[in-house]
Amino acid sequence: MSDPLAIPHAFWSDPSFRFWQAIGTPERRPHGSVQSAPFDPPPYIAVPYAGFPDEVPGNRIEIRCVDSGATYPVSRFRMNDRRATSFIALPDDFCAGQVRVEAAVDGKEFISLGTPFAVSWAMYQAQTGMFARALAIVASWSLFLPLWLVSAFAVSRIRPGTGPVAAGMVGTAVFGMAVLTAFTVGAAPGIVFTQVAGAAVLLGALGIVFRARNWTADFLRAIALPAGLWLAVALFYAGVVTAGDNGGGSWWINGLFTPVRWSSDNQVPFLFSEALFGGAELQKITWGPWLATDRVPLMSALLAALRVLVLPPFKNGFGEIFLPTAYMMAAIVLLTTWVAVLVEIVRRLDPARLPVVFLLAGTTPFLFFNSVFAWPKLLGATYVLIAFDLLFGLSVERRRDGVVLALAGLAAMAGVLTHSSNLFACVPIAVIFARTLLRQGVGALARATLLALVLASPWFYWQAVIQPGGNALLRFALAFDFDAGNRTRPLLSAIADAYRNMTFDDWLRGKWASIALSLGFAAPDFGMPEMASHSPAAGWLGTARIYGFLSVAHALAVAGLGLLLVPLLPLLRRRDATYRSFAIWAAVAGLSGVVLGLLTMLPPAITHQQPYGSLLLILVAGALAIAALPVWIGAVVAIVSLGWFGMVWVWHPIANAVAIHGSALALMAWVAAAIAWMLLARDQGRLADAGRATP
C-alpha cells in the first residue's frame, strides 16, 4: 500500500524493506517499540515513516547513537493517515560509532517506521535543498507570463486601459476551467488539450511580441514590478518553509510552525490534480468520506495544467517522490498572485505608498500562512480583490462598460470557484456597487452573468452528474454538521435541524464567542487538532503563532490595526480622493462580508472559517490607511510589522527545527535584498502603471 509519492519505489520494492506499524483501536490503545539492528551511519539517511511522533512524550521516531545514547529526531509532527520519507544528514559530531533507528508509541494514535536507507548527497539535496524548489517556482511563474500577455492583449483590443494583471488573472481562470473540462472527458484528452493550449498561448505570445512591439513594451513596463515582486515573494516564502526542516517529505510545511500544525487540506488540491492526470475514475476521486465535489476546483485545475506543462522534468529529474514538493512550490506561485494584484492597484492609487502597503501586507500571518499552505483560500480572495477593484473603477468613473463588468463577473465567479466562502464576500460587493451595476444596463448584466455561469458550468456538471451530494463543507459551515459521509442528508434539512435544536440564547452566545475570538479578546481552544500539546517550540512565541493562525485580529496583525484609521481618512485632504475612497469602501465591503459570514455560519469564527475575500479587503484597507499617514510614521509601523513577523514566523520556527538548510537562508537574503531594491531604489514614477488611469 506504499505510495510512490511518499516513499521511493526503490525502497519499498527492495526485498529487505519492512514497515512496522503499531495501530490500536479506541478501546485498546497501541503500546510498543521497535528498533533496527545497529549500523554504521552513512552521511545521508532516508527513513520512511507514518503516524504521530512527538504527539506525547512516549511517541517518538528517532535515530539513536548506540554508544552514547544521543538521539536525533526523524520527525516531529503527525502524519494523520499519510506516509512520508524523512531525509536526514546527521551532524558530524552526533555519534562516533554505530546507530540504530527506533520508534515507540505510548497509547496515543499510532506510529509506523520503515527500513532506513542510505542515499546520495544528490538525492538528499534534491529532496531538502532550495535549488530544485526554486527551479519549480521559477518554472511555474514563467508559465503564467505568456498567458497574462495574451490575456491582456485580447482585453486591450476591446477595452484599452484595463490593468494587465487583472486581465491576466481572469485569463488564468478561464484557462484553468478549460483544462478541467478537458480532463473531465478523460486523462488523455486533458493532457493533449493542455499541451496544445499551452503551445497556442506561447505561439500567440511570440506573435504579439513581434507584431505589436510598442504594445508589448508598454505591457512589460506595466508588468515588470508586479511580476518581479510576485516572483520574489514566492521565492522568499518558499525559502522560509525550506530553511527549517522537521522531516516529513511533502508534509514538511504542516509541522514547521509548531506548536501550530495543520491537517491534510494542503494535500487535497494536488491529489485531485494527480488523480485527474493519472486517469482515475472520476466518481471515485475521494479522500476518506470526502468527495472531490465537496471543494471547488479552480486551483486543482491550474495545478493539473502545471502538472502537464511544467512538472514532468522535476518528476523525471528528481524522482517521483519530489512531485508533491514540486506541487507545493507551484501552489505557492498561485497563492502569491495577491502580490501582483496588490502592486497593480496601489501603483495606480499612489505609487509612493507602495513600499509601506507592501511590507504591511507581506508580513501579516494571514497572507504568509495562506501563501505557503497549499489550500486555495487566498487565491480565491485575490480574485475577489480583482472584482472589487474593477467595480470600484466603474463606480468612480461613473461610466458604462460591459467589458469591465464581464471581467468583474468572471473574477467574482473565479473567486467562488477557488473557495466557496467567497460568496459571502461577493454579496456585499454587489450591494455596495448596486447603482454601478444597474447603470450598466440589463443587457450587459445578462452577458456578464452568462459568462460567469459558463465559466462555472464544468463544475456544475461535476456536482450534478459525476459526484452529486458534494455538500459536506456547506453542511459544516451552515449547520455545523460534522457527518461528512452522509450524502443523503439535504442541506436545507441539516440547517433546519441545527436551528431547531438551539435556542436564541445559544445562538447569541455562539456569536459573541466568535466575535471575542476574532478580535483576540478570547483565547483560541488550545485543545484543537491544530495545536501540538507536546512541542519543542512551546512558549510565548509559539503561542503567538497559534493566535496568528486562529484569531482574525492576530492574523491581520499590524495591517489590521489600520482599520481603526479608515474612518479618519476623510480628514486627510492631502491624500487623493480616489485613494481614500478605495480604502473606505474596501473596509466596508470586507467588514460586511465578515458580518454576513458571522450571522450565517455556525462553527466558531476562527480565521480559516471566514470569507477570505472579505479578510483580504480589510487587510488592504488597513494597510492603505496606515500608508496615508506621514511617511515616517508609515515607515516605523512597517518596520515594527516586519520585526514581529521575522521573529514569530521566520526566526523562531527555523531556530526550533530539527535541521536548517543554508541554501534556503542564502536565497532568502538575496531575495530580501531584491525586494528592497524593487520597492525603494527603482524610479516608481518612470515605471508608472500602463493600466487604468486614476480617475
C-alpha positions as CSV (number, residue, x, y, z in Angstrom):
1,M,0.0,0.0,0.0
2,S,3.0,2.3,-0.2
3,D,2.5,5.4,-2.3
4,P,5.5,6.2,-4.6
5,L,4.8,9.9,-4.0
6,A,5.6,9.3,-0.3
7,I,8.2,6.5,-0.2
8,P,10.6,6.0,-3.2
9,H,9.7,3.0,-5.2
10,A,13.3,1.7,-4.9
11,F,12.8,1.4,-1.2
12,W,9.5,-0.5,-0.9
13,S,10.3,-2.7,-3.9
14,D,13.6,-3.8,-2.1
15,P,13.2,-7.4,-0.7
16,S,14.7,-6.2,2.6
17,F,12.2,-3.4,3.1
18,R,10.0,-3.7,6.2
19,F,7.3,-1.4,7.5
20,W,6.5,-1.8,11.2
21,Q,3.1,-0.4,12.4
22,A,1.6,-0.1,15.8
23,I,-2.1,0.7,15.2
24,G,-4.5,0.3,18.0
25,T,-8.3,0.9,18.5
26,P,-10.2,3.4,20.6
27,E,-10.7,0.6,23.1
28,R,-7.1,-0.7,23.1
29,R,-4.6,2.0,22.6
30,P,-1.3,1.0,20.9
31,H,1.8,0.5,23.1
32,G,5.1,-0.8,21.8
33,S,8.5,-0.1,20.3
34,V,10.8,-1.3,17.5
35,Q,14.4,-0.8,16.6
36,S,16.7,-1.6,13.7
37,A,19.9,-3.5,14.0
38,P,22.9,-1.3,14.7
39,F,24.6,0.0,11.5
40,D,27.4,2.4,10.6
41,P,25.7,5.7,9.8
42,P,26.0,6.9,6.2
43,P,26.3,10.6,5.6
44,Y,22.7,10.8,4.4
45,I,19.8,8.6,5.6
46,A,16.2,8.3,4.4
47,V,13.7,6.9,6.9
48,P,10.1,6.1,5.7
49,Y,7.5,6.6,8.5
50,A,4.0,7.5,9.3
51,G,1.9,8.2,12.4
52,F,2.1,10.7,15.3
53,P,5.7,11.2,16.6
54,D,6.1,13.7,19.4
55,E,2.3,13.6,20.0
56,V,3.0,12.8,23.6
57,P,6.4,12.2,25.3
58,G,6.1,8.4,24.7
59,N,5.6,8.7,21.0
60,R,8.9,9.0,19.1
61,I,10.7,8.2,15.9
62,E,14.5,8.8,16.2
63,I,18.0,7.8,15.4
64,R,20.0,6.7,18.5
65,C,23.7,6.5,18.9
66,V,24.4,3.0,20.4
67,D,27.4,4.1,22.5
68,S,26.3,7.5,23.9
69,G,22.5,7.2,23.8
70,A,22.2,10.5,22.0
71,T,19.1,10.8,19.8
72,Y,18.3,12.7,16.6
73,P,14.6,13.1,15.7
74,V,13.4,11.6,12.4
75,S,10.3,13.7,12.5
76,R,8.3,15.9,15.0
77,F,4.9,16.1,13.6
78,R,1.8,14.0,12.9
79,M,1.2,12.4,9.5
80,N,-2.5,11.6,10.0
81,D,-3.3,8.7,7.6
82,R,-0.4,9.6,5.2
83,R,3.1,8.3,4.9
84,A,6.4,10.1,4.2
85,T,10.1,9.8,3.9
86,S,12.4,11.9,6.1
87,F,15.8,12.7,4.6
88,I,18.4,13.3,7.3
89,A,22.0,14.4,7.4
90,L,23.4,13.5,10.8
91,P,25.7,16.1,12.4
92,D,29.4,15.2,12.2
93,D,29.7,15.0,16.0
94,F,26.5,13.1,16.6
95,C,28.0,9.7,17.0
96,A,31.4,8.1,16.8
97,G,30.1,4.6,16.4
98,Q,27.1,2.8,15.2
99,V,23.5,4.0,15.3
100,R,20.1,2.4,15.1
101,V,16.6,3.7,14.2
102,E,13.9,3.4,16.9
103,A,10.2,4.1,17.2
104,A,7.9,3.8,20.1
105,V,4.2,4.5,20.8
106,D,2.6,5.1,24.2
107,G,-1.1,5.0,23.8
108,K,-1.6,8.0,21.6
109,E,-2.7,7.4,17.9
110,F,-0.1,5.3,16.1
111,I,3.5,5.1,14.9
112,S,4.9,3.4,11.8
113,L,8.6,3.0,10.8
114,G,10.2,1.7,7.7
115,T,13.7,0.3,6.9
116,P,16.2,3.1,6.8
117,F,18.2,3.5,3.6
118,A,21.5,5.2,2.7
119,V,21.0,7.9,0.0
120,S,23.4,10.0,-2.0
121,W,24.2,13.7,-1.4
122,A,22.4,14.5,-4.7
123,M,19.2,12.8,-3.6
124,Y,19.4,14.5,-0.2
125,Q,19.8,17.9,-1.7
126,A,17.1,17.3,-4.3
127,Q,14.6,16.4,-1.6
128,T,15.5,19.0,1.1
129,G,17.6,21.8,-0.6
130,M,16.5,25.0,-2.2
131,F,17.8,24.6,-5.7
132,A,15.1,22.2,-7.0
133,R,12.4,24.1,-5.2
134,A,13.5,27.4,-6.6
135,L,13.5,25.9,-10.1
136,A,10.0,24.7,-9.6
137,I,8.9,28.2,-8.6
138,V,10.6,30.0,-11.4
139,A,9.3,27.5,-14.0
140,S,5.7,27.7,-12.6
141,W,5.8,31.5,-12.5
142,S,7.2,31.6,-16.1
143,L,4.2,29.7,-17.4
144,F,1.8,32.4,-16.4
145,L,3.6,35.3,-18.1
146,P,2.8,34.4,-21.7
147,L,-0.8,33.6,-20.6
148,W,-1.0,37.0,-18.9
149,L,0.4,38.7,-22.0
150,V,-2.1,37.0,-24.4
151,S,-5.0,37.8,-22.0
152,A,-4.0,41.4,-21.5
153,F,-3.6,41.8,-25.3
154,A,-7.0,40.3,-26.0
155,V,-8.7,42.6,-23.4
156,S,-6.8,45.7,-24.6
157,R,-8.2,45.2,-28.1
158,I,-11.7,45.5,-26.7
159,R,-11.1,47.8,-23.7
160,P,-7.8,49.6,-23.6
161,G,-6.6,50.7,-20.2
162,T,-7.5,47.6,-18.2
163,G,-4.8,46.6,-15.8
164,P,-2.7,43.8,-17.3
165,V,-2.6,41.8,-14.0
166,A,-6.3,41.8,-13.7
167,A,-6.8,40.8,-17.3
168,G,-4.1,38.1,-16.9
169,M,-5.7,36.7,-13.8
170,V,-9.1,36.4,-15.4
171,G,-7.5,34.7,-18.4
172,T,-5.8,32.3,-16.0
173,A,-9.2,31.4,-14.5
174,V,-10.6,30.7,-18.0
175,F,-7.6,28.6,-18.9
176,G,-7.9,26.6,-15.7
177,M,-11.6,25.8,-16.1
178,A,-11.0,24.8,-19.8
179,V,-8.3,22.4,-18.5
180,L,-10.8,20.9,-16.0
181,T,-13.3,20.5,-18.8
182,A,-10.8,18.6,-20.9
183,F,-9.8,16.3,-18.0
184,T,-13.4,15.7,-17.3
185,V,-13.6,14.0,-20.7
186,G,-10.5,11.9,-19.8
187,A,-6.9,12.0,-18.8
188,A,-5.6,11.6,-22.4
189,P,-7.8,14.4,-23.8
190,G,-6.9,16.6,-20.8
191,I,-3.2,16.1,-21.3
192,V,-3.4,16.7,-25.1
193,F,-5.7,19.8,-24.7
194,T,-3.4,21.3,-22.1
195,Q,-0.3,20.7,-24.3
196,V,-2.0,22.2,-27.3
197,A,-3.4,25.1,-25.4
198,G,-0.1,25.8,-23.8
199,A,1.7,25.8,-27.1
200,A,-1.0,28.1,-28.6
201,V,-0.6,30.5,-25.8
202,L,3.2,30.5,-26.2
203,L,2.9,31.0,-30.0
204,G,0.3,33.7,-29.5
205,A,2.6,35.5,-27.1
206,L,5.5,35.3,-29.5
207,G,3.3,36.6,-32.3
208,I,2.2,39.6,-30.1
209,V,5.8,40.3,-29.2
210,F,6.9,40.5,-32.8
211,R,3.9,42.1,-34.3
212,A,2.8,44.6,-31.6
213,R,6.2,45.7,-30.3
214,N,5.0,49.0,-28.9
215,W,2.2,47.4,-27.0
216,T,4.5,44.7,-25.7
217,A,6.9,47.3,-24.4
218,D,4.1,49.0,-22.6
219,F,2.9,45.7,-21.2
220,L,6.4,44.8,-20.0
221,R,6.8,48.2,-18.3
222,A,3.5,47.8,-16.6
223,I,4.0,44.2,-15.5
224,A,7.7,44.3,-14.6
225,L,7.3,45.4,-11.0
226,P,4.1,43.4,-10.1
227,A,5.6,40.2,-11.7
228,G,9.0,40.8,-10.2
229,L,7.7,41.3,-6.7
230,W,5.4,38.3,-7.1
231,L,8.3,36.0,-8.0
232,A,10.5,37.5,-5.2
233,V,7.8,36.9,-2.6
234,A,7.2,33.4,-3.8
235,L,10.9,32.6,-3.6
236,F,11.2,34.3,-0.1
237,Y,8.2,32.5,1.3
238,A,9.5,29.2,-0.1
239,G,12.9,29.8,1.4
240,V,11.3,30.3,4.8
241,V,9.5,27.0,4.7
242,T,12.6,25.2,3.3
243,A,15.1,26.6,5.7
244,G,13.5,24.8,8.7
245,D,13.1,21.1,8.3
246,N,11.3,18.8,10.8
247,G,11.1,15.9,8.4
248,G,8.1,14.6,6.5
249,G,8.5,14.8,2.7
250,S,5.7,16.8,1.2
251,W,4.2,17.2,4.7
252,W,7.1,19.3,6.0
253,I,5.1,22.6,5.9
254,N,2.4,21.1,8.1
255,G,4.7,20.8,11.0
256,L,7.2,23.5,10.5
257,F,5.4,26.2,12.6
258,T,4.9,24.0,15.7
259,P,3.0,24.3,18.1
260,V,0.6,25.2,15.2
261,R,0.2,22.2,13.0
262,W,-2.1,21.6,10.1
263,S,-4.1,18.8,8.6
264,S,-4.0,17.4,5.1
265,D,-6.1,20.1,3.5
266,N,-3.0,21.3,1.6
267,Q,-2.7,17.9,0.1
268,V,-6.2,17.7,-1.5
269,P,-5.6,20.1,-4.4
270,F,-2.5,18.3,-5.7
271,L,-4.0,14.9,-5.0
272,F,-7.1,15.9,-7.1
273,S,-4.8,17.1,-9.8
274,E,-2.7,13.9,-9.7
275,A,-5.9,11.8,-9.9
276,L,-7.1,13.7,-13.0
277,F,-3.6,13.3,-14.6
278,G,-3.4,9.6,-13.7
279,G,-6.8,8.8,-15.3
280,A,-8.6,7.9,-12.1
281,E,-12.3,7.1,-12.3
282,L,-13.9,10.5,-11.7
283,Q,-16.7,9.2,-9.4
284,K,-14.1,7.5,-7.2
285,I,-11.8,10.6,-6.6
286,T,-12.4,10.7,-2.8
287,W,-10.3,11.1,0.4
288,G,-12.0,9.0,3.1
289,P,-15.5,10.3,3.4
290,W,-14.7,13.5,1.4
291,L,-15.7,13.8,-2.2
292,A,-13.9,15.9,-4.8
293,T,-17.1,17.9,-5.2
294,D,-17.0,18.9,-1.5
295,R,-14.5,21.5,-2.6
296,V,-14.4,23.8,-5.6
297,P,-11.9,23.1,-8.4
298,L,-10.0,26.1,-9.9
299,M,-6.7,25.7,-8.0
300,S,-6.7,22.0,-8.7
301,A,-7.3,22.6,-12.4
302,L,-4.4,25.1,-12.5
303,L,-2.2,22.6,-10.8
304,A,-3.3,20.0,-13.4
305,A,-2.1,22.4,-16.1
306,L,1.2,22.8,-14.3
307,R,1.4,19.0,-13.9
308,V,1.3,18.7,-17.7
309,L,3.4,21.7,-18.8
310,V,5.9,22.3,-16.0
311,L,6.3,19.4,-13.5
312,P,7.3,16.4,-15.6
313,P,11.0,17.3,-15.8
314,F,11.0,17.6,-12.0
315,K,9.5,14.2,-11.6
316,N,11.9,12.7,-14.0
317,G,15.0,14.6,-12.8
318,F,14.5,14.5,-9.0
319,G,12.3,11.4,-8.6
320,E,8.6,10.7,-8.2
321,I,8.9,11.4,-4.5
322,F,9.8,15.1,-5.3
323,L,6.5,15.6,-7.2
324,P,4.4,16.5,-4.1
325,T,7.1,19.1,-3.1
326,A,7.0,20.5,-6.7
327,Y,3.3,20.7,-6.4
328,M,3.7,22.7,-3.1
329,M,6.1,25.1,-4.8
330,A,3.7,25.6,-7.8
331,A,0.9,26.2,-5.3
332,I,3.0,28.9,-3.6
333,V,3.3,30.6,-7.0
334,L,-0.5,30.5,-7.4
335,L,-1.2,31.7,-3.9
336,T,1.1,34.7,-4.0
337,T,-0.6,36.2,-7.1
338,W,-2.1,38.6,-4.5
339,V,1.3,40.4,-4.7
340,A,0.9,41.3,-8.4
341,V,-2.7,42.3,-7.9
342,L,-1.9,44.5,-4.9
343,V,1.0,46.2,-6.6
344,E,-1.0,47.0,-9.7
345,I,-3.8,48.5,-7.5
346,V,-1.6,50.5,-5.2
347,R,0.6,51.9,-8.0
348,R,-2.5,53.2,-9.7
349,L,-3.8,54.8,-6.4
350,D,-0.4,56.2,-5.2
351,P,2.9,54.7,-6.2
352,A,4.7,56.5,-3.3
353,R,2.7,54.5,-0.8
354,L,3.6,51.1,-2.3
355,P,6.6,50.2,0.0
356,V,4.6,50.7,3.2
357,V,1.5,48.9,1.9
358,F,3.5,46.0,0.5
359,L,5.5,45.5,3.7
360,L,2.5,45.7,5.9
361,A,0.6,43.2,3.8
362,G,3.5,40.8,3.2
363,T,4.4,40.5,6.9
364,T,0.9,39.5,8.1
365,P,0.4,35.9,9.3
366,F,-2.8,35.9,7.2
367,L,-1.0,36.4,3.9
368,F,2.1,34.4,4.8
369,F,0.5,31.3,6.1
370,N,-2.1,31.2,3.3
371,S,0.6,31.6,0.7
372,V,2.6,28.6,1.8
373,F,-0.1,26.3,2.9
374,A,-1.4,24.9,-0.3
375,W,-5.2,25.2,0.2
376,P,-6.9,27.5,-2.3
377,K,-8.4,30.1,0.0
378,L,-6.1,33.0,-0.7
379,L,-6.2,32.5,-4.5
380,G,-10.0,32.9,-4.3
381,A,-9.6,36.0,-2.1
382,T,-7.3,37.5,-4.8
383,Y,-10.0,37.1,-7.4
384,V,-12.4,38.9,-5.0
385,L,-10.0,41.8,-4.7
386,I,-9.8,42.0,-8.5
387,A,-13.6,42.0,-8.8
388,F,-13.9,44.8,-6.2
389,D,-11.2,46.9,-7.9
390,L,-12.9,46.6,-11.3
391,L,-16.3,47.6,-10.0
392,F,-14.7,50.4,-7.9
393,G,-13.2,51.8,-11.1
394,L,-16.6,51.7,-12.9
395,S,-18.2,53.4,-9.8
396,V,-15.6,56.2,-9.6
397,E,-15.6,56.9,-13.3
398,R,-19.5,56.7,-13.4
399,R,-19.4,55.0,-16.8
400,R,-21.0,52.1,-18.5
401,D,-18.6,49.4,-19.7
402,G,-19.8,45.9,-20.5
403,V,-16.3,44.5,-20.9
404,V,-15.1,45.6,-17.5
405,L,-18.3,44.4,-16.0
406,A,-17.8,41.0,-17.6
407,L,-14.2,40.8,-16.3
408,A,-15.5,41.6,-12.8
409,G,-18.2,38.9,-13.1
410,L,-15.6,36.4,-14.2
411,A,-13.3,37.4,-11.4
412,A,-16.0,37.1,-8.8
413,M,-17.0,33.6,-10.1
414,A,-13.4,32.6,-10.2
415,G,-13.2,33.6,-6.5
416,V,-16.1,31.3,-5.7
417,L,-14.7,28.5,-7.9
418,T,-11.5,28.7,-5.9
419,H,-13.2,28.7,-2.5
420,S,-16.9,28.8,-2.0
421,S,-16.7,31.0,1.2
422,N,-16.0,33.9,-1.1
423,L,-19.7,34.0,-2.0
424,F,-20.1,35.8,1.4
425,A,-17.5,38.3,0.2
426,C,-19.1,38.9,-3.2
427,V,-22.6,39.6,-1.9
428,P,-21.7,42.8,0.0
429,I,-19.6,44.0,-3.0
430,A,-22.7,43.6,-5.3
431,V,-24.8,45.5,-2.8
432,I,-22.2,48.3,-2.4
433,F,-21.9,48.7,-6.2
434,A,-25.6,48.1,-6.9
435,R,-26.0,51.5,-8.6
436,T,-22.9,50.9,-10.7
437,L,-24.2,47.5,-11.7
438,L,-27.7,48.8,-12.6
439,R,-26.1,51.6,-14.6
440,Q,-24.6,49.0,-16.9
441,G,-28.0,48.0,-18.2
442,V,-29.9,44.7,-18.4
443,G,-28.1,43.5,-21.4
444,A,-24.6,44.0,-20.0
445,L,-25.6,42.4,-16.7
446,A,-27.1,39.4,-18.5
447,R,-24.0,38.9,-20.7
448,A,-21.7,39.2,-17.6
449,T,-23.9,36.7,-15.7
450,L,-23.9,34.3,-18.6
451,L,-20.1,34.4,-19.0
452,A,-19.7,33.7,-15.2
453,L,-22.2,30.8,-15.5
454,V,-20.3,29.4,-18.5
455,L,-17.1,29.6,-16.5
456,A,-18.6,27.6,-13.7
457,S,-20.5,25.1,-15.9
458,P,-17.9,22.4,-15.8
459,W,-18.2,22.3,-12.1
460,F,-22.0,22.3,-12.2
461,Y,-21.6,19.2,-14.3
462,W,-19.4,17.6,-11.7
463,Q,-21.9,18.5,-8.9
464,A,-24.9,17.3,-10.8
465,V,-23.6,14.2,-12.7
466,I,-20.2,13.0,-11.7
467,Q,-20.3,13.3,-7.9
468,P,-23.7,14.6,-6.7
469,G,-24.1,15.3,-3.0
470,G,-20.9,17.3,-2.5
471,N,-22.2,19.4,0.3
472,A,-20.2,18.3,3.3
473,L,-18.4,21.6,3.8
474,L,-21.6,23.6,3.2
475,R,-23.4,21.5,5.8
476,F,-20.5,22.0,8.2
477,A,-20.5,25.8,7.6
478,L,-24.2,26.4,7.7
479,A,-25.4,23.6,10.0
480,F,-22.3,22.7,12.0
481,D,-22.8,19.2,10.7
482,F,-19.6,17.0,11.1
483,D,-21.0,14.0,9.3
484,A,-19.1,14.3,6.1
485,G,-20.0,10.9,4.8
486,N,-23.8,11.4,5.0
487,R,-24.6,12.1,1.3
488,T,-28.4,11.5,1.7
489,R,-29.0,14.5,4.1
490,P,-30.2,17.6,2.2
491,L,-28.5,20.9,3.1
492,L,-31.8,22.7,4.0
493,S,-32.8,19.8,6.2
494,A,-29.5,19.9,8.1
495,I,-29.8,23.7,8.5
496,A,-33.4,23.4,9.8
497,D,-32.3,20.7,12.3
498,A,-29.4,22.8,13.5
499,Y,-31.6,25.8,14.3
500,R,-34.4,23.7,15.7
501,N,-32.0,22.2,18.3
502,M,-30.8,25.6,19.6
503,T,-32.3,28.4,21.4
504,F,-31.9,32.1,20.6
505,D,-29.7,32.4,23.7
506,D,-27.5,29.5,22.4
507,W,-27.2,31.2,19.0
508,L,-26.4,34.6,20.6
509,R,-23.7,33.1,22.9
510,G,-22.1,31.4,20.0
511,K,-21.9,34.7,18.1
512,W,-20.5,36.7,21.0
513,A,-17.9,33.9,21.5
514,S,-16.9,34.1,17.8
515,I,-16.6,37.9,18.0
516,A,-14.4,37.7,21.0
517,L,-12.2,35.1,19.3
518,S,-12.0,37.1,16.1
519,L,-11.0,40.3,17.9
520,G,-8.4,38.5,20.0
521,F,-10.3,39.0,23.3
522,A,-10.7,35.3,23.9
523,A,-8.1,32.6,23.8
524,P,-8.4,30.0,21.0
525,D,-9.2,26.5,22.0
526,F,-5.7,25.1,22.5
527,G,-7.2,21.6,22.5
528,M,-8.0,21.8,18.9
529,P,-6.3,19.4,16.5
530,E,-4.2,22.3,15.1
531,M,-2.4,22.6,18.4
532,A,0.5,20.4,19.3
533,S,0.4,19.9,23.1
534,H,3.9,18.4,23.1
535,S,6.1,20.8,21.1
536,P,9.8,21.9,21.3
537,A,8.6,25.4,20.3
538,A,6.1,25.9,23.1
539,G,6.3,29.2,24.8
540,W,5.0,32.7,24.2
541,L,6.4,32.9,20.6
542,G,4.8,29.6,19.8
543,T,1.5,30.8,21.4
544,A,1.7,33.9,19.2
545,R,1.6,31.6,16.1
546,I,-1.4,29.9,17.5
547,Y,-3.2,33.2,17.9
548,G,-1.9,34.4,14.5
549,F,-3.4,31.3,12.9
550,L,-6.8,31.2,14.6
551,S,-7.7,34.8,15.6
552,V,-8.6,37.2,12.8
553,A,-7.2,40.2,14.6
554,H,-3.9,38.5,15.2
555,A,-3.8,37.1,11.6
556,L,-4.2,40.6,10.1
557,A,-1.6,41.9,12.6
558,V,-0.4,45.5,12.3
559,A,-2.1,46.0,8.9
560,G,-5.4,45.0,10.5
561,L,-5.0,47.8,13.1
562,G,-5.1,50.2,10.3
563,L,-8.8,49.5,10.0
564,L,-9.2,51.8,13.0
565,L,-7.8,54.7,11.0
566,V,-10.1,54.2,8.0
567,P,-12.9,56.4,9.4
568,L,-10.3,59.2,9.7
569,L,-9.2,59.1,6.1
570,P,-11.7,61.9,5.0
571,L,-9.7,64.2,7.3
572,L,-6.5,63.6,5.3
573,R,-7.3,66.0,2.5
574,R,-3.8,65.8,1.1
575,R,-4.5,62.2,0.1
576,D,-6.1,61.7,-3.3
577,A,-9.9,61.3,-3.1
578,T,-9.7,58.0,-5.0
579,Y,-7.1,56.6,-2.7
580,R,-9.3,57.5,0.4
581,S,-12.5,56.2,-1.3
582,F,-10.9,52.8,-2.2
583,A,-9.7,52.2,1.3
584,I,-13.1,53.2,2.9
585,W,-15.2,51.1,0.5
586,A,-12.8,48.1,0.8
587,A,-13.2,48.3,4.6
588,V,-17.0,48.5,4.3
589,A,-17.1,45.6,1.8
590,G,-14.7,43.5,3.9
591,L,-16.5,44.1,7.2
592,S,-19.9,43.4,5.6
593,G,-18.7,40.1,4.3
594,V,-17.3,39.1,7.7
595,V,-20.6,40.1,9.4
596,L,-22.6,38.2,6.8
597,G,-20.5,35.1,7.5
598,L,-20.8,35.6,11.2
599,L,-24.6,35.7,11.1
600,T,-24.9,32.8,8.7
601,M,-22.2,30.3,9.6
602,L,-22.4,28.3,12.8
603,P,-18.8,27.0,13.6
604,P,-16.6,29.2,15.7
605,A,-15.3,32.1,13.7
606,I,-11.6,31.1,13.6
607,T,-9.7,32.7,10.7
608,H,-9.9,29.8,8.3
609,Q,-13.6,29.6,8.5
610,Q,-14.1,33.2,7.4
611,P,-14.7,34.5,3.8
612,Y,-11.1,35.1,2.8
613,G,-12.0,37.7,0.2
614,S,-13.5,39.9,2.9
615,L,-10.4,39.5,5.1
616,L,-8.2,40.5,2.2
617,L,-10.2,43.6,1.6
618,I,-10.0,44.5,5.3
619,L,-6.2,44.0,5.2
620,V,-5.7,46.1,2.1
621,A,-7.9,48.9,3.6
622,G,-5.9,48.9,6.8
623,A,-2.6,49.0,5.1
624,L,-3.7,51.8,2.8
625,A,-4.9,53.8,5.9
626,I,-1.6,53.4,7.7
627,A,0.3,54.3,4.5
628,A,-1.7,57.5,4.3
629,L,-0.1,58.8,7.4
630,P,3.1,60.9,7.3
631,V,5.9,58.9,5.7
632,W,8.0,58.4,8.8
633,I,5.0,57.0,10.7
634,G,4.2,54.5,8.0
635,A,7.9,53.5,7.8
636,V,8.1,52.9,11.6
637,V,4.9,50.9,11.6
638,A,6.1,48.8,8.6
639,I,9.4,48.1,10.4
640,V,7.5,47.0,13.6
641,S,5.4,44.7,11.5
642,L,8.5,43.3,9.7
643,G,10.2,42.8,13.1
644,W,7.3,40.9,14.7
645,F,6.8,38.8,11.6
646,G,10.5,38.0,11.3
647,M,10.7,36.9,15.0
648,V,7.5,34.9,15.3
649,W,7.1,33.4,11.8
650,V,10.6,33.2,10.4
651,W,13.4,33.1,13.1
652,H,11.6,31.1,15.8
653,P,10.3,28.2,13.6
654,I,13.6,27.8,11.9
655,A,15.6,28.0,15.1
656,N,13.5,25.2,16.6
657,A,13.6,22.9,13.5
658,V,15.4,19.6,13.5
659,A,17.6,20.7,10.6
660,I,18.4,24.1,9.0
661,H,19.2,24.4,5.3
662,G,21.8,27.1,4.5
663,S,20.8,27.2,0.8
664,A,17.4,28.4,1.7
665,L,18.8,31.0,4.1
666,A,21.1,32.3,1.4
667,L,18.2,32.6,-1.1
668,M,16.1,34.4,1.5
669,A,18.9,37.0,2.0
670,W,19.3,37.6,-1.7
671,V,15.6,37.8,-2.4
672,A,15.0,40.2,0.5
673,A,17.7,42.5,-1.0
674,A,16.0,42.3,-4.4
675,I,12.6,43.2,-2.8
676,A,14.1,46.2,-1.1
677,W,15.7,47.3,-4.4
678,M,12.5,47.0,-6.3
679,L,10.5,48.8,-3.7
680,L,12.9,51.6,-2.8
681,A,15.6,52.0,-5.5
682,R,13.7,51.9,-8.7
683,D,12.0,55.0,-10.2
684,Q,8.4,54.4,-9.4
685,G,7.3,57.4,-11.5
686,R,9.1,56.2,-14.6
687,L,7.5,52.8,-14.2
688,A,4.0,54.1,-13.8
689,D,1.3,51.5,-14.4
690,A,0.1,51.4,-18.0
691,G,-3.2,50.1,-16.7
692,R,-6.4,52.1,-16.0
693,A,-5.7,55.8,-15.3
694,T,-6.6,57.1,-11.9
695,P,-9.9,59.0,-12.3
